[in-house]
Amino acid sequence: MGVLDTLVENPAVSVAAHVPTTADGGESWSLDRGVCSTSPTKTQFTTIPANGGLATIAANSADGVVEVDVVNSNGSNTDLFGLVFRGVSASSYLCVLFNSGAGGSVSVHSYDGSYTELASTAYSSVGTTLTKLCVSFNGNKIRVWVNELTQIEVVSTINQTAVRVGILDRGTASLREFTNFRLGTKNENFDIFAIEGQSNAGGVAVADRSVDVFDKHVFSLDQTGAIIPAYYQLDYIDANYTRFGFCRTFFDEYVPKDLQSGRYVLLVPNTKGGSGFQGGYWNPGNSLYVKGVWLANNAVLLAGDNKIIATLWHQGEADGLTEEAADAYEVRLNAFVNTRRVDIGSVPIVAGTIPDSNLVSSTNIQVNGIIQTVFGAHPMAYVTDLSGLPTMPDNIHFIASSYRTMGTRYYTSWVNAAANQPQQASLSMRRRK
């Protein structure tokens, strides 16, 4: 099952004797080649053979996410390091190698006695000293992230035979430090959250990468239903809205308070900027509605003990653009809630009010009141009061600090919805004039 390992130990021991921080299935490390030791601050190869030092841990599925942080102390272009996916034979594996020197690149290789490059690309660096290297694998499709940005995608059947995953160093001994290893596969037990609506549900702010980092227990689906890392750029439908939103702070609350041991969070993002009921996106049978139901139900069907916990929804601005759309909004929103609970189950649904700065037209004010009325009337539903949160100059999208506050407010609303608490009257009656 899942492995979360700081790759540090005090006193220092060989990596083969190191006990992972969390290993749900009792997984343990094996030193395949070279000499590799843990210490109170890092894991490091101190002896590296010609074909690279290699340490691996059991994987319970060929589909999932592997991630590690690396501090590189050598700018040499010839010193490669990264992640490996090993088959039954220790001499046959797929490796994703990173080079953080001048002209740095990330490359995918097969190995069966010798290395064969399958693909490579220059990487988009956000600093070259500390590197987050991540690979997601789904059947024969492999995606590589460097510093939380997608760098390369390749197709290879080698991964489909992987039974172990781990770290590889082909450079000079003691120049590379590995920490914070993560392995999550489709066999984990997931608490599933659907993220749906317009652009404010996905978020458009620029992240502060020193703080806007998801908890290690949080993973995501992409638009094909494959498990990928949950980074600040979640895999939403609309490429224009793939920046920072409210989710990170929501799960900063949820993971330590509500996530049970041996379980993980799986996000199901399904948002599109400017999408409304009037435009034919969210009515039952429309494209986004159908896609969201398909993604959520397929997440439940993954191999583990999975359950949908909630829908986190923010939408309404698009239906406040015309009187026709605003007048039809209450009927359409009720139909969305009722039909969705048939299609994915009667789970809590949390919504949010339209930003104050966007409540300038009578139709937006009308829609904002309908959001409060509809979700205030349904069981296990709650409206999050987003009043007072600053927006960007467009008066539509929240700024980064507002998204962070939005996440904590949404969490409180989820607690209330899950407990089937009645909506506060002060909010349900709040309508700007």
C-alpha positions in Angstrom: 0.0 0.0 0.0 1.1 3.7 0.3 4.6 4.7 1.4 5.5 8.1 2.9 9.1 8.2 3.9 11.2 11.1 5.0 14.3 9.0 4.2 16.0 10.1 7.4 17.0 8.1 10.5 18.9 8.7 13.7 21.4 7.1 14.2 22.4 6.5 10.6 21.8 3.0 9.1 22.0 1.3 5.7 18.9 2.1 3.6 18.2 -1.7 3.7 17.8 -1.5 7.5 15.9 1.8 7.4 12.2 1.6 8.4 9.9 3.8 6.3 8.0 6.6 8.1 4.7 5.2 6.9 4.4 1.9 5.0 0.7 0.7 5.0 1.6 -2.7 3.7 4.8 -3.2 5.7 7.0 -2.4 2.7 10.8 -2.2 3.3 13.7 -1.0 1.3 16.2 -3.2 -0.6 19.7 -2.0 -1.6 20.0 -3.4 -5.1 23.4 -1.9 -6.1 26.0 0.3 -4.4 26.1 1.5 -0.8 23.4 3.8 0.4 22.8 5.0 4.0 20.3 7.1 5.8 21.2 9.8 8.3 19.4 12.3 10.5 19.0 14.6 7.5 19.1 12.6 4.3 19.6 9.4 2.4 22.8 9.3 0.3 24.8 6.8 -1.9 28.3 6.6 -0.7 29.4 4.0 -3.3 28.1 4.0 -6.8 28.9 1.3 -9.4 29.3 2.0 -13.1 25.6 1.3 -13.9 24.3 3.4 -11.0 23.4 3.0 -7.3 19.9 1.6 -6.9 17.6 1.2 -3.9 14.0 0.0 -4.3 10.8 -0.7 -2.3 7.9 -2.9 -3.2 5.0 -1.4 -5.3 1.6 -3.0 -5.0 0.4 -1.8 -8.4 1.9 -0.6 -11.7 -0.3 2.4 -11.7 0.1 5.4 -9.4 2.6 8.1 -8.3 6.2 8.1 -7.2 7.9 11.2 -5.9 11.2 12.2 -4.2 13.0 15.4 -3.3 16.6 15.7 -4.3 19.3 18.1 -3.3 22.0 18.1 -6.0 25.5 19.3 -5.0 27.1 18.9 -8.4 26.3 20.8 -11.5 27.9 18.3 -13.8 25.8 17.5 -16.9 26.9 13.9 -16.8 25.7 13.2 -13.3 22.2 11.8 -13.6 19.8 10.7 -10.8 16.2 10.0 -10.4 13.4 7.4 -10.0 13.3 3.8 -11.2 10.6 1.2 -11.9 12.0 -2.3 -11.7 10.6 -5.4 -13.2 11.0 -8.9 -11.7 14.6 -8.9 -12.8 17.0 -6.5 -11.1 18.6 -5.9 -14.5 15.4 -4.7 -16.3 13.8 -1.5 -15.4 12.5 1.9 -16.6 14.3 5.0 -15.2 13.5 8.7 -15.2 16.7 10.7 -14.8 17.2 14.3 -13.9 20.1 16.6 -14.6 20.1 19.9 -12.8 23.3 21.3 -14.3 23.6 24.0 -16.9 21.2 23.1 -19.8 19.4 20.7 -17.4 17.1 18.1 -18.7 14.8 15.2 -17.7 14.9 12.0 -19.7 13.3 8.5 -19.7 15.4 5.4 -20.3 14.9 1.7 -20.4 17.6 -0.5 -18.9 18.3 -4.1 -19.7 22.1 -4.3 -19.2 22.5 -0.9 -20.9 20.6 2.3 -21.0 18.4 3.3 -23.9 16.9 6.8 -24.0 13.2 6.8 -24.9 12.6 10.6 -24.6 14.1 13.7 -23.1 13.3 17.4 -22.7 14.8 20.5 -21.1 13.1 21.2 -17.8 11.4 24.3 -16.5 13.3 25.1 -13.4 12.1 26.8 -10.2 15.5 26.7 -8.6 18.0 23.9 -9.2 19.3 23.1 -5.7 16.2 21.4 -4.3 14.4 19.4 -7.0 11.1 17.6 -6.7 11.0 14.8 -9.2 7.7 12.9 -9.7 6.4 10.2 -12.1 2.8 9.1 -12.6 2.1 5.9 -14.5 -1.1 4.7 -15.9 -0.8 1.5 -18.0 1.7 2.4 -20.7 1.4 6.1 -20.3 4.1 7.8 -18.2 4.1 11.5 -17.1 7.1 13.2 -15.5 7.0 16.3 -13.2 10.0 18.4 -12.2 9.4 21.0 -9.5 5.7 20.4 -9.8 5.5 21.2 -13.5 4.7 18.5 -16.2 7.8 18.1 -18.3 7.4 15.1 -20.5 5.0 12.3 -21.4 6.1 9.0 -22.9 4.5 5.6 -23.8 6.3 2.4 -22.7 5.1 -1.1 -21.8 8.1 -1.5 -19.4 6.2 0.0 -16.5 3.4 -2.5 -16.8 5.7 -5.2 -15.3 7.1 -3.0 -12.5 7.1 -4.7 -9.1 9.5 -2.4 -7.3 10.1 1.4 -7.4 12.9 3.4 -6.0 15.8 5.9 -6.3 18.8 5.8 -8.7 22.1 7.7 -8.7 24.5 7.5 -11.6 26.7 10.3 -10.5 29.6 10.8 -8.1 29.2 9.3 -4.6 28.0 11.6 -1.7 27.0 14.5 -4.0 23.3 13.9 -3.9 20.7 13.9 -1.1 17.3 12.1 -1.3 14.5 13.0 1.1 10.7 12.8 1.2 9.9 9.7 -0.8 6.2 9.1 -1.7 4.5 6.2 -3.3 0.8 6.0 -3.9 -1.1 3.7 -6.2 -4.6 2.9 -7.4 -4.7 0.3 -4.6 -4.8 2.8 -1.8 -8.0 3.5 0.2 -9.2 6.9 -0.9 -11.5 9.6 0.5 -12.8 11.2 -2.7 -13.6 14.8 -3.2 -15.2 16.2 -6.4 -14.1 19.8 -7.2 -16.6 21.3 -9.6 -17.9 24.6 -11.0 -16.4 27.7 -12.7 -12.9 29.3 -12.5 -13.1 30.2 -8.8 -13.6 26.5 -8.1 -10.3 25.8 -9.8 -8.5 29.0 -8.9 -6.6 31.5 -11.0 -4.1 33.0 -8.5 -0.4 32.6 -8.7 0.8 30.2 -5.9 3.4 31.0 -3.3 5.3 27.7 -3.7 6.9 28.1 -0.2 3.5 27.6 1.4 1.0 26.4 -1.3 2.0 22.8 -1.1 -0.5 19.9 -0.7 -0.2 17.5 2.2 1.6 14.3 1.2 -1.6 12.3 1.7 -3.4 14.1 -1.1 -3.4 12.8 -4.7 -5.6 13.8 -7.7 -7.1 12.3 -10.8 -6.4 13.8 -14.3 -9.1 14.1 -16.9 -8.6 10.5 -18.1 -9.1 9.1 -14.6 -5.4 8.4 -13.9 -3.9 9.0 -10.5 -1.4 12.0 -10.5 0.2 14.1 -7.8 -1.9 16.9 -6.3 0.2 20.0 -7.0 -1.0 23.6 -7.0 -1.7 23.2 -10.8 -4.5 20.6 -10.6 -5.5 19.0 -13.9 -8.7 20.9 -14.7 -10.5 20.8 -18.1 -9.7 24.5 -18.9 -6.0 25.1 -19.3 -6.5 28.8 -18.6 -7.5 28.0 -15.1 -4.8 25.6 -13.8 -3.3 27.8 -11.2 -3.7 28.1 -7.4 -7.2 27.8 -5.8 -8.8 27.0 -2.4 -8.2 23.2 -2.2 -4.8 23.2 -0.5 -6.0 25.0 2.7 -9.2 22.9 2.8 -7.1 19.7 3.0 -4.7 21.3 5.4 -7.7 21.1 7.8 -9.2 17.8 6.6 -6.1 15.6 6.7 -5.0 16.0 10.3 -8.6 16.2 11.7 -10.6 13.8 9.7 -8.5 11.4 7.5 -8.2 8.0 9.1 -4.9 6.1 9.3 -4.2 4.1 6.2 -6.4 6.3 4.0 -5.5 9.0 1.5 -7.3 11.9 -0.2 -8.1 11.7 -4.0 -9.3 14.9 -5.7 -11.5 14.8 -8.7 -11.2 18.2 -10.4 -13.8 19.1 -13.0 -14.0 22.8 -13.5 -14.2 25.1 -16.5 -14.0 28.9 -16.5 -17.2 30.6 -17.6 -19.3 27.5 -17.5 -23.0 27.8 -16.6 -26.3 26.0 -16.8 -27.4 28.5 -19.4 -24.5 27.6 -21.6 -25.2 23.9 -21.5 -22.5 22.7 -19.1 -24.0 21.7 -15.8 -27.6 20.5 -16.4 -27.9 16.7 -16.0 -26.9 15.2 -19.3 -24.6 18.2 -20.2 -20.9 17.6 -20.9 -19.4 18.8 -17.6 -22.1 17.2 -15.5 -21.6 13.8 -17.2 -17.8 14.1 -17.0 -17.9 14.8 -13.3 -20.2 11.9 -12.6 -18.0 9.6 -14.7 -14.8 10.7 -12.9 -16.2 10.4 -9.4 -17.7 7.0 -10.0 -14.6 5.6 -11.6 -12.6 6.8 -8.7 -14.8 4.7 -6.4 -14.1 1.7 -8.7 -10.3 1.9 -8.1 -8.9 -1.2 -6.3 -9.0 0.1 -2.7 -11.8 0.8 -0.2 -12.9 4.1 -1.6 -15.8 6.5 -0.8 -17.0 9.8 -2.1 -16.9 12.3 0.8 -18.2 15.5 -0.7 -18.7 17.8 -3.7 -17.0 21.1 -3.3 -18.8 23.5 -5.7 -18.4 27.1 -6.7 -20.5 28.4 -9.6 -23.0 31.1 -10.5 -21.3 34.0 -12.2 -22.0 32.7 -15.7 -25.7 32.4 -15.0 -25.9 35.9 -13.7 -25.0 37.4 -17.1 -28.6 37.6 -18.4 -32.1 37.8 -17.0 -33.1 34.6 -18.8 -30.3 32.6 -17.1 -30.9 34.1 -13.7 -34.6 33.4 -13.8 -34.0 29.8 -14.7 -31.2 29.3 -12.2 -33.1 28.1 -9.2 -34.9 25.3 -11.1 -31.6 24.2 -12.7 -29.6 24.3 -9.6 -32.1 22.2 -7.7 -32.2 19.7 -10.6 -28.3 19.6 -10.4 -28.3 18.8 -6.7 -31.1 16.3 -6.8 -29.9 14.4 -9.9 -26.2 14.4 -8.7 -27.2 12.7 -5.5 -28.9 9.9 -7.5 -25.8 9.6 -9.8 -23.0 9.6 -7.2 -24.8 9.2 -3.9 -26.2 11.4 -1.2 -22.9 13.0 0.0 -22.5 16.5 1.4 -22.2 19.3 -1.1 -20.6 22.6 -0.2 -21.1 25.8 -2.2 -19.9 29.4 -1.9 -21.3 32.9 -2.5 -20.3 35.1 -5.4 -17.5 37.6 -4.6 -18.8 40.9 -3.3 -17.0 42.8 -6.0 -19.1 40.9 -8.6 -22.4 41.7 -7.0 -23.0 44.8 -9.1 -25.9 43.7 -11.4 -29.4 42.7 -10.4 -29.0 39.3 -12.0 -25.8 38.4 -10.1 -27.5 39.5 -6.9 -30.5 37.3 -7.9 -28.2 34.3 -8.5 -26.3 34.9 -5.3 -29.6 34.8 -3.3 -30.6 31.6 -5.2 -27.4 29.8 -4.2 -28.1 30.6 -0.6 -31.7 29.5 -0.8 -31.1 26.3 -2.7 -28.2 24.9 -0.6 -29.8 26.2 2.5 -32.9 24.1 1.8 -31.2 20.8 0.9 -30.0 18.3 3.6 -26.3 17.8 4.0 -25.6 21.0 2.0 -24.1 24.3 3.1 -23.2 27.7 1.6 -19.9 29.2 2.4 -20.0 32.9 3.1 -17.2 34.4 1.0 -18.1 38.0 1.7 -15.2 40.3 2.5 -12.6 38.4 0.4 -10.6 40.6 -2.0 -10.6 39.9 -5.7 -8.3 40.7 -8.7 -8.9 43.8 -10.7 -11.4 41.9 -12.9 -13.7 41.9 -9.8 -14.4 38.2 -10.5 -11.5 36.1 -9.4 -10.2 35.9 -5.8 -6.6 36.8 -5.0 -4.3 34.1 -3.5 -4.9 35.1 0.1 -8.6 35.0 -0.5 -8.4 31.5 -1.9 -6.5 30.4 1.2 -9.2 31.8 3.4 -11.9 30.3 1.1 -10.4 26.8 1.7 -10.7 27.1 5.5 -14.2 28.5 5.3 -15.2 25.6 2.9 -13.8 23.1 5.4 -16.0 24.6 8.2 -19.0 24.4 5.8 -18.2 20.8 5.0 -18.1 19.9 8.7 -21.6 21.5 9.0 -22.9 19.8 5.9 -21.6 16.4 7.0 -23.3 16.9 10.4 -26.5 18.1 8.5 -26.4 21.3 10.5 -29.0 23.9 9.3 -27.7 26.9 7.4 -27.2 30.0 9.5 -30.1 32.3 9.0 -27.8 35.3 8.8 -26.2 33.9 5.7 -29.3 32.5 4.0 -30.9 36.0 4.1 -27.8 37.9 3.0 -28.6 39.5 -0.3 -26.9 42.7 -1.5 -29.0 45.4 -2.9 
